[in-house]
Amino acid sequence: MPATPPLEVAVIRNVDGWPEHFDALAEKAVFAALAGSKARLKGAAEISVLLTDDEEQRELNRQWRGKDSATNVLSFPQIEPFGPVMGLLGDITMARETLEREAADLGKSLDDHFTHLMVHGFLHILGYDHLDDAEALQMEGLETQILAGLGIDDPYAD
């Protein structure tokens, strides 16, 4: 049986305050999303995860999406949607203050909310989106299935 090509999850912290164990959570979420999406590595691959703050996330959101506000997660794919999964896959960025506020508002643990948004961000890297209702249903259903496999409740349940 051939060996699976390696996938490196490179976590970078631009600000203090992010829990150290989030490196392992990010890797676990990315591997679960990859498996749950049925995408397969075609060669060695890398995804970078930037753990930052609202200020930098706001600037990234303004610069790349034209939205002058902080947001929880941004994904910057470097591969074609649903194309070969290899090489530099892209970047995922997260804002600590927004994540903490959302987790508290939703009554969820920070670990579970972070994991959900890592799965969400990585599915965007692979080509999934939620621009219309059909896409949103597909992506949310896949997220829910992946998170259930990680022991995390459906983030879209009322």
Number of C-alpha atoms within 10 A of each C-alpha: 3 4 5 11 13 13 20 15 19 14 19 13 16 12 13 10 12 16 9 9 9 15 17 12 16 23 20 17 23 23 17 18 25 19 13 17 19 8 15 14 17 14 13 14 17 17 23 17 24 20 23 20 24 18 14 17 25 17 16 19 18 14 11 10 10 10 13 13 13 21 21 21 21 26 19 16 20 16 17 12 15 14 12 15 23 19 16 16 21 19 21 23 26 26 23 23 18 17 21 18 13 16 17 13 9 11 10 16 13 17 17 18 20 23 22 24 22 26 26 26 27 30 25 21 25 24 13 20 19 13 8 8 9 11 13 14 13 14 19 19 14 19 24 21 18 23 22 13 12 15 10 17 15 16 17 9 6 4
